[in-house]
Amino acid sequence: MDSNYSAIPRNNNSSIELQSHDRNNRAYGHSKIDGFYDDEDYALEEFDELPLILVPDSESKDVGSGVPGAVFNLATSVIGAGIMALPAAMKVLGVAFGLFSIVVMGILSEISIELLVRFSVLCKSSSYGDVVHSALGSFARVVSEICIIINNAGILVVYLIIIGDVMSGSFEHVGVFEQLLGHGWWDNRKLVILIVLVVFLAPLCALQKIDSLSLTSAASVALAVVFVVASCVIASIKLVEGSIKTPRMGPDFGSKTAILDLLVVIPIMTNAYVCHFNVQPIYNELKGRSPHKMNRVGRITTVLCVVVYASTALSGYLLFGDDTESDVLTNFDENLGIRFSFILNYVIRIGYVLHLVLVFPVIHFSFRQTVSELIFRTSVPQSRTITLALTAVLLGIIYLGSTMIPNIWVAFKFTGATTGLALGFTFPSLVALRLDKQGKNLGRATRFSLWLMLVLAVIVSIIGVFGNIYSLKNQTG
């Protein structure tokens, strides 16, 4: 009697499962998730118990990080340097439209994350590139991997730029070292970034498993919360005292510069939520993993990030108004007009630098993994020596980038309009539509939402790219 299932041989080092195969030897399943699938499909539990990839017992789905650890790792992937550009984005959009954009982008990002999880399980994919390959082919996989590399490299460069801005200062603002010790060799920007990279970042980036970073991710989220709470408290005190000017509620269309900023600010908003490249690695190492549990991780993370982003953008814009810098941390070198302002400035800036130091390895993990897959066709090289050498080379490239790019606004507006939109919205929409099986899995409302998300992503990307190019021409001309 013919069967659609093939048994995997049992031994002491492997788990056993039944896999359903089609003629091309691909494993598929049918699912129904939160109304996304029709009634005739099987329940989600049909493949909830199947691991995303075959792993030894020592690395089975009962070993790894729990939901809190996964939330911390995913939130750390989201809450990074992007938070520092949000007050400047709100300065462009105004309070009402800025808050609306933060919430809408969070919801759309959560939808795309759930789609990635569902179709990753359906296709037995172990990485972002794998699920893109299953749906769109090898060329699309290479494009997606290049997007991840460019996006993550840009994010890591931004982290080092912020660390340099805070510790060594910039043309307009004084750094922590100069305030504490005066001007000297110790506040040389390139030297400070190099020391931080070698002494603090390299050891964490050398780790091979992302669940090893759960504790540092928890600490980084805590430090981000400290920054948010401190800035909100300061803004509230000044608001009660009446020393804050009435903020603008909508965009400013009064000048050519304001309109150009408006064209590029939406991609910056979308870039703030891009964490999709880390969804599969976090899912793979989730204890007792299932799509339902990973969706819970995504929803908790989204709510946390929306609250943190909205609080930061609003408090930063209220505090500094039209003087808000592209990196709002640099604004905290001045007197805030409240008691203990001097101490609070140091707490906020140094605390967030520590946050970035702890976030950096999480982003670097998927960066290195994707480069490894592109070069070696495996996410983890067999040799530990190769892994360390690859880590060293990538960190060197990131360091060079941080010495050449002038500020985080330049980096964010380009990655947000290109790779950020592609990874967060374009590829997830295309994957879901391609694997829809001629409309039998997804309902009409879901398919409409996917097409809407795809069209909006393309439009925003085109507008953002041309807006960036035109803005650069105006600056150089």
PASEKOL-260752 format. One record per residue (C-alpha): residue number from 1; x, y, z. Coordinates in Angstrom, 2 decimals, padded with zeros to 5 digits. Each point is the difference from the previous one (the first is absolute). Example, Ala and Ser with C-alpha at 12.3 -4.5 7.8 and 13.67 -1.06 7.14 Angstrom:
- 1|012.30|-004.50|007.80
- 2|001.37|003.44|-000.66
END
This chain:
- 1|000.00|000.00|000.00
- 2|001.41|003.37|-001.06
- 3|000.55|002.57|002.69
- 4|000.64|003.73|000.00
- 5|002.28|-000.32|003.01
- 6|003.56|-001.19|000.39
- 7|001.45|-001.04|003.33
- 8|003.30|001.42|001.12
- 9|002.33|-002.71|001.39
- 10|000.33|000.02|003.75
- 11|003.31|000.20|001.78
- 12|001.31|001.40|003.22
- 13|000.83|003.38|-001.46
- 14|-003.08|000.92|-001.96
- 15|-003.65|000.76|000.51
- 16|-002.76|-001.82|-001.88
- 17|-002.77|001.59|-001.98
- 18|-002.23|-000.76|-002.97
- 19|000.39|002.36|-002.91
- 20|-002.54|000.49|-002.75
- 21|001.64|000.17|-003.42
- 22|-001.18|001.11|-003.37
- 23|001.55|-001.00|-003.29
- 24|002.79|002.48|000.46
- 25|000.81|-001.39|003.47
- 26|-001.16|003.16|001.76
- 27|-001.75|-000.14|003.31
- 28|-003.33|001.80|000.23
- 29|-002.93|000.21|002.34
- 30|-003.39|001.62|000.32
- 31|-000.83|002.51|002.65
- 32|-002.60|002.25|001.44
- 33|001.33|002.94|001.95
- 34|-002.10|002.78|001.47
- 35|-002.38|-000.01|-002.94
- 36|002.74|000.18|-002.64
- 37|-000.91|-003.43|-001.38
- 38|-003.20|-001.56|-001.23
- 39|-002.06|-002.53|001.95
- 40|000.94|-002.95|-002.19
- 41|003.65|000.15|001.00
- 42|001.44|-001.95|002.85
- 43|000.45|001.55|003.42
- 44|003.27|001.71|000.90
- 45|000.74|-002.75|002.47
- 46|000.58|-002.38|-002.94
- 47|003.49|001.46|-000.36
- 48|000.48|001.87|003.28
- 49|001.99|-002.93|001.32
- 50|002.30|-000.23|-003.01
- 51|003.38|001.64|000.46
- 52|000.90|002.68|-002.51
- 53|003.17|-001.91|-000.80
- 54|001.29|-003.41|001.02
- 55|002.28|000.34|003.00
- 56|001.63|-002.43|002.42
- 57|-001.60|-000.79|003.33
- 58|002.55|002.19|001.72
- 59|-001.37|002.92|-001.97
- 60|-003.66|-001.02|-000.08
- 61|-002.88|002.39|000.28
- 62|-000.19|-000.63|003.74
- 63|003.37|001.69|000.41
- 64|000.47|003.71|-000.57
- 65|-001.43|003.31|001.12
- 66|-003.53|000.42|001.33
- 67|-002.52|002.61|-001.08
- 68|001.56|002.78|002.16
- 69|003.47|-000.68|-001.43
- 70|-001.37|-000.08|-003.56
- 71|-001.87|003.27|000.61
- 72|003.18|001.61|001.30
- 73|002.00|-001.20|-003.03
- 74|-002.64|001.13|-002.49
- 75|-000.59|003.32|001.80
- 76|003.75|000.55|000.02
- 77|000.01|-000.55|-003.77
- 78|-002.67|002.71|-000.31
- 79|000.91|002.56|002.68
- 80|003.40|001.17|-001.08
- 81|001.33|003.10|-001.63
- 82|-003.29|000.64|-001.81
- 83|-001.50|001.32|003.21
- 84|002.45|002.92|-000.03
- 85|-001.28|001.23|-003.38
- 86|-003.69|-000.09|000.97
- 87|-000.14|003.39|001.80
- 88|001.45|001.61|-003.16
- 89|-002.57|-001.92|-002.06
- 90|-002.78|001.32|002.26
- 91|001.39|003.51|-000.47
- 92|-000.70|-000.46|-003.71
- 93|-003.37|-001.79|000.31
- 94|-001.46|001.81|003.00
- 95|-001.33|-001.63|003.18
- 96|-003.33|-001.37|-001.27
- 97|001.21|-001.41|-003.30
- 98|003.25|-001.16|001.57
- 99|-001.75|-002.08|002.68
- 100|-002.43|-001.36|-002.60
- 101|002.91|-001.09|-002.22
- 102|001.76|-001.76|002.87
- 103|-003.10|-002.06|000.85
- 104|-000.87|-000.86|-003.63
- 105|003.57|-001.02|-000.85
- 106|000.08|-002.20|003.11
- 107|-003.22|-001.78|-000.99
- 108|001.15|-000.58|-003.59
- 109|003.35|-001.28|001.22
- 110|-001.69|-002.45|002.36
- 111|-002.19|-001.34|-002.83
- 112|003.03|-000.58|-002.21
- 113|001.86|-001.76|002.85
- 114|-002.91|-002.41|000.52
- 115|-000.09|-000.73|-003.72
- 116|003.71|-000.81|000.05
- 117|-000.44|-002.38|002.94
- 118|-002.93|-001.81|-001.59
- 119|001.60|-000.53|-003.37
- 120|003.38|-000.85|001.54
- 121|-001.67|-002.92|001.78
- 122|-001.93|-000.93|-003.12
- 123|003.20|-000.14|-002.06
- 124|002.25|-001.40|002.77
- 125|002.27|003.05|-000.38
- 126|002.76|000.81|002.46
- 127|000.79|003.57|-001.05
- 128|-001.47|003.03|-001.75
- 129|001.84|-000.94|-003.17
- 130|-001.38|-003.56|000.14
- 131|-003.64|001.07|000.04
- 132|000.62|002.49|-002.83
- 133|001.71|-002.78|-001.99
- 134|-002.94|-002.37|000.57
- 135|-002.47|002.56|-001.30
- 136|001.88|002.04|-002.59
- 137|003.07|-001.97|-001.05
- 138|003.75|000.22|000.36
- 139|000.43|003.43|-001.61
- 140|-002.48|001.58|002.42
- 141|001.81|-001.70|002.87
- 142|003.29|001.59|-001.02
- 143|-001.71|003.41|-000.29
- 144|-001.57|-000.39|003.46
- 145|003.33|-001.01|001.51
- 146|001.71|003.02|-001.56
- 147|-002.78|002.19|001.44
- 148|000.59|-001.48|003.47
- 149|003.74|000.58|-000.29
- 150|-000.39|003.63|-001.11
- 151|-002.74|000.72|002.55
- 152|001.83|-001.53|002.95
- 153|003.32|001.51|-001.00
- 154|-001.70|003.40|-000.12
- 155|-001.56|-000.53|003.43
- 156|003.30|-001.07|001.55
- 157|001.77|003.00|-001.55
- 158|-002.68|002.25|001.52
- 159|000.62|-001.56|003.43
- 160|003.68|000.88|-000.18
- 161|-000.80|003.52|-001.26
- 162|-002.27|000.59|003.01
- 163|002.63|-001.36|002.40
- 164|002.52|002.39|-001.57
- 165|-002.44|002.94|000.15
- 166|-000.75|-000.57|003.67
- 167|003.45|-000.79|001.32
- 168|002.14|002.23|-002.24
- 169|-002.50|002.64|-001.11
- 170|-000.62|001.56|-003.39
- 171|000.38|003.43|-001.63
- 172|-003.04|001.40|001.81
- 173|000.05|-002.00|003.25
- 174|002.44|-000.86|002.77
- 175|000.79|-003.63|000.77
- 176|000.00|-001.72|003.40
- 177|003.80|-000.40|000.10
- 178|000.64|003.68|-000.73
- 179|-002.53|001.07|002.65
- 180|001.57|-002.28|002.61
- 181|003.71|000.10|-000.88
- 182|000.45|002.93|-002.35
- 183|001.27|-000.12|-003.57
- 184|002.80|-002.47|-000.77
- 185|000.97|-003.19|-001.83
- 186|-002.52|-001.93|002.10
- 187|-002.98|001.60|-001.76
- 188|001.26|-000.72|-003.51
- 189|-003.09|-001.33|-001.76
- 190|001.63|-002.75|-002.06
- 191|002.05|-001.22|002.96
- 192|-003.01|-000.12|002.32
- 193|-002.07|-002.00|-002.51
- 194|002.91|-002.41|-000.62
- 195|000.52|-000.66|003.73
- 196|-003.72|-000.61|000.56
- 197|-000.08|-002.33|-003.01
- 198|003.03|-002.07|001.03
- 199|-000.47|-000.12|003.78
- 200|-003.78|-000.22|000.40
- 201|-001.67|-000.94|-003.28
- 202|002.34|-002.59|-001.52
- 203|-000.27|-002.53|002.91
- 204|-003.82|000.08|-000.14
- 205|-000.05|-000.22|-003.79
- 206|002.21|-003.11|000.13
- 207|-002.82|-002.03|001.63
- 208|-001.55|-002.58|-002.35
- 209|-003.57|-000.30|001.35
- 210|-002.50|002.82|000.30
- 211|-001.62|-001.42|003.17
- 212|003.37|000.61|001.71
- 213|-000.90|003.68|-000.23
- 214|-003.31|-000.25|001.87
- 215|001.37|001.53|003.21
- 216|001.82|002.82|-001.78
- 217|-003.15|000.63|-002.06
- 218|-002.05|000.27|003.20
- 219|002.52|002.47|001.38
- 220|-000.09|002.02|-003.23
- 221|-003.80|000.23|000.10
- 222|000.20|001.11|003.64
- 223|002.48|002.74|-000.95
- 224|-002.27|001.13|-002.83
- 225|-002.89|000.21|002.47
- 226|002.18|002.09|002.34
- 227|000.66|002.43|-002.85
- 228|-003.70|000.18|-000.91
- 229|-001.12|000.48|003.62
- 230|002.63|002.67|000.65
- 231|-000.85|002.02|-003.12
- 232|-003.75|-000.32|000.68
- 233|000.41|001.16|003.61
- 234|002.07|003.00|-001.08
- 235|-002.53|000.92|-002.70
- 236|-002.88|-000.36|002.48
- 237|001.69|002.26|002.56
- 238|000.67|002.69|-002.60
- 239|-003.54|-000.36|-001.34
- 240|-001.45|000.58|003.49
- 241|002.29|002.98|000.47
- 242|-001.22|001.44|-003.28
- 243|003.48|000.28|-001.50
- 244|-000.78|-002.08|-003.10
- 245|-001.24|001.71|-003.14
- 246|-003.22|-001.23|-001.59
- 247|001.03|-002.77|-002.42
- 248|-001.09|-000.15|-003.61
- 249|-002.69|-002.67|-000.50
- 250|000.44|-000.58|-003.76
- 251|002.65|000.22|-002.73
- 252|001.46|003.33|-001.07
- 253|-000.56|000.77|-003.69
- 254|001.37|003.52|000.24
- 255|003.43|-000.56|-001.54
- 256|001.75|-002.06|-002.62
- 257|002.29|-001.56|002.62
- 258|-002.96|-001.07|002.14
- 259|-001.66|-001.69|-002.98
- 260|003.22|-001.85|-000.86
- 261|000.32|-001.19|003.59
- 262|-003.60|-001.22|-000.16
- 263|000.82|-002.16|-003.04
- 264|002.78|-001.87|001.81
- 265|-001.38|-000.22|003.54
- 266|-002.52|-002.82|-000.59
- 267|002.75|-002.43|-001.09
- 268|001.83|000.92|003.20
- 269|-003.13|-000.99|001.94
- 270|-000.19|-003.36|-001.79
- 271|003.68|-000.66|000.61
- 272|-000.56|000.33|003.75
- 273|-002.05|-003.24|000.06
- 274|002.10|-002.22|-002.25
- 275|000.98|-003.12|001.96
- 276|-001.24|-002.67|-002.42
- 277|003.47|-001.37|-000.70
- 278|000.22|-001.18|003.63
- 279|-003.46|-001.63|000.16
- 280|001.15|-003.43|-001.20
- 281|003.15|-000.22|002.18
- 282|-002.06|000.98|003.06
- 283|-002.74|-002.48|-000.93
- 284|002.56|-002.78|-000.51
- 285|001.28|000.46|003.54
- 286|-003.41|000.52|001.66
- 287|-000.70|-002.60|002.68
- 288|-003.08|-002.07|-000.87
- 289|-000.23|001.93|-003.26
- 290|-003.25|000.28|-001.93
- 291|-001.45|002.64|-002.34
- 292|-002.54|000.92|002.68
- 293|002.73|000.63|002.57
- 294|002.13|001.99|-002.46
- 295|-003.01|002.12|-000.95
- 296|-000.43|000.78|003.69
- 297|003.64|001.04|000.12
- 298|-000.54|002.28|-003.01
- 299|-003.12|001.63|001.42
- 300|001.53|000.67|003.41
- 301|003.08|001.43|-001.70
- 302|-002.09|002.24|-002.27
- 303|-002.01|001.45|002.91
- 304|003.20|000.61|001.96
- 305|001.68|001.69|-002.97
- 306|-003.00|002.19|-000.85
- 307|-000.14|001.28|003.59
- 308|003.76|000.61|000.14
- 309|000.09|001.68|-003.42
- 310|-003.02|002.22|000.60
- 311|001.31|001.09|003.42
- 312|003.48|000.75|-001.32
- 313|-001.14|001.86|-003.10
- 314|-002.49|002.13|001.92
- 315|002.22|000.82|002.99
- 316|003.05|000.73|-002.20
- 317|-001.96|002.35|-002.26
- 318|-001.66|001.75|002.96
- 319|003.37|000.55|001.68
- 320|001.92|001.42|-002.96
- 321|-002.67|001.09|-002.52
- 322|001.38|001.26|-003.29
- 323|003.56|-000.39|001.34
- 324|-000.35|-003.80|000.15
- 325|003.02|-001.63|-001.64
- 326|-000.09|-003.08|-002.25
- 327|001.66|-001.81|002.95
- 328|-001.97|001.33|002.97
- 329|002.64|-001.28|002.45
- 330|002.29|002.82|-001.07
- 331|-002.59|002.50|001.26
- 332|000.57|-001.21|003.54
- 333|003.28|001.90|000.36
- 334|-001.81|003.19|001.01
- 335|-001.75|001.22|003.13
- 336|-003.50|-001.49|000.05
- 337|-001.33|002.67|002.33
- 338|-000.81|-002.30|002.94
- 339|001.76|-001.09|003.20
- 340|002.81|-002.54|-000.38
- 341|000.08|000.67|-003.74
- 342|003.77|-000.56|-000.07
- 343|-000.31|-003.50|001.50
- 344|-003.03|-000.96|-002.10
- 345|001.85|000.91|-003.18
- 346|002.76|-002.45|000.83
- 347|-002.41|-002.75|001.06
- 348|-002.01|000.29|-003.21
- 349|002.94|000.12|-002.38
- 350|002.25|-002.59|001.63
- 351|-002.97|-002.29|000.68
- 352|-000.99|-000.02|-003.63
- 353|003.56|-000.58|-001.16
- 354|000.02|-003.11|002.19
- 355|-003.33|-000.99|-001.57
- 356|001.51|000.23|-003.47
- 357|003.02|-002.03|001.09
- 358|-002.37|-002.80|001.06
- 359|-002.22|000.31|-003.11
- 360|002.91|-000.06|-002.43
- 361|000.74|-003.77|000.29
- 362|-003.65|-000.96|-000.66
- 363|-000.06|001.89|-003.31
- 364|003.49|-001.24|-000.82
- 365|-001.15|-003.61|000.51
- 366|-002.41|000.06|-002.96
- 367|002.48|002.15|-001.96
- 368|002.73|-002.64|000.36
- 369|-002.45|-002.86|-000.54
- 370|-001.21|001.48|-003.29
- 371|003.51|000.70|-001.27
- 372|000.93|-003.58|000.89
- 373|-003.01|-001.38|-001.88
- 374|000.82|002.13|-003.03
- 375|003.66|-001.05|-000.07
- 376|000.07|-003.50|001.53
- 377|-003.69|-000.99|-000.50
- 378|-000.24|-000.75|003.70
- 379|-001.07|002.30|002.85
- 380|002.78|-001.22|002.30
- 381|003.40|-000.89|-001.49
- 382|001.32|-003.42|001.07
- 383|003.25|001.49|001.25
- 384|000.04|002.21|003.07
- 385|003.07|001.69|-001.44
- 386|-001.94|001.00|-003.13
- 387|-002.81|001.38|002.17
- 388|002.43|002.17|001.99
- 389|001.79|001.15|-003.16
- 390|-003.32|000.91|-001.64
- 391|-001.05|001.90|003.13
- 392|003.27|001.96|000.01
- 393|-000.31|000.93|-003.70
- 394|-003.61|001.13|000.36
- 395|000.78|002.11|003.08
- 396|002.87|001.61|-001.90
- 397|-002.32|000.96|-002.87
- 398|-002.56|001.41|002.43
- 399|002.69|002.08|001.70
- 400|001.12|001.48|-003.33
- 401|-003.61|000.86|-000.84
- 402|-000.46|001.82|003.31
- 403|002.96|002.27|-000.82
- 404|-001.36|000.94|-003.45
- 405|-003.78|000.59|000.45
- 406|-000.69|003.47|001.49
- 407|-003.14|-000.62|002.10
- 408|-002.76|-002.51|000.71
- 409|-002.63|001.90|-002.01
- 410|001.93|-000.63|-003.24
- 411|000.29|-003.72|000.76
- 412|-003.60|-000.50|001.14
- 413|-001.72|001.84|-002.84
- 414|001.71|-002.16|-002.63
- 415|-000.26|-003.40|001.71
- 416|-003.58|000.81|001.03
- 417|-001.06|000.76|-003.57
- 418|001.68|-003.07|-001.47
- 419|001.05|-003.02|002.06
- 420|-002.19|000.82|003.02
- 421|-003.20|000.06|-002.06
- 422|001.06|-003.06|-001.99
- 423|000.70|-002.14|003.08
- 424|-002.90|001.22|002.12
- 425|-002.80|000.15|-002.54
- 426|000.83|-000.84|-003.63
- 427|001.51|-003.49|000.41
- 428|-002.50|-001.17|002.69
- 429|-002.91|001.07|-002.23
- 430|001.46|-001.71|-003.07
- 431|000.72|-003.18|001.97
- 432|-003.55|-000.21|001.35
- 433|-001.58|000.68|-003.39
- 434|002.26|-002.49|-001.79
- 435|-000.69|-002.80|002.49
- 436|-003.70|000.71|000.12
- 437|-000.66|-003.09|-002.16
- 438|-002.32|001.62|-002.49
- 439|-002.05|001.77|002.68
- 440|-000.91|-003.06|002.08
- 441|001.88|000.97|003.16
- 442|-000.49|003.72|000.44
- 443|-003.33|001.76|000.22
- 444|-000.96|002.88|-002.27
- 445|000.52|002.62|002.71
- 446|003.50|-001.32|000.68
- 447|000.95|-000.06|-003.67
- 448|-001.29|003.56|-000.37
- 449|002.08|001.08|003.02
- 450|003.09|-001.63|-001.49
- 451|-000.43|001.73|-003.36
- 452|-000.61|003.30|001.78
- 453|003.14|-000.46|002.11
- 454|002.02|-000.90|-003.10
- 455|-001.23|002.98|-002.04
- 456|000.57|002.43|002.88
- 457|003.52|-001.36|000.55
- 458|000.89|000.52|-003.67
- 459|-001.47|003.53|-000.08
- 460|001.71|001.07|003.24
- 461|003.29|-001.50|-001.20
- 462|-000.07|001.86|-003.32
- 463|-000.97|003.30|001.63
- 464|002.62|-000.47|002.72
- 465|002.84|-000.78|-002.41
- 466|-000.75|002.94|-002.32
- 467|-000.52|002.27|003.01
- 468|003.39|-001.02|001.41
- 469|001.77|000.57|-003.32
- 470|-001.62|003.39|-000.48
- 471|000.82|001.00|003.57
- 472|003.67|-000.93|-000.49
- 473|000.16|001.99|-003.24
- 474|-001.36|003.06|001.79
- 475|002.56|-000.35|002.80
- 476|002.94|-000.36|-002.39
- 477|-001.30|002.62|-002.42
END
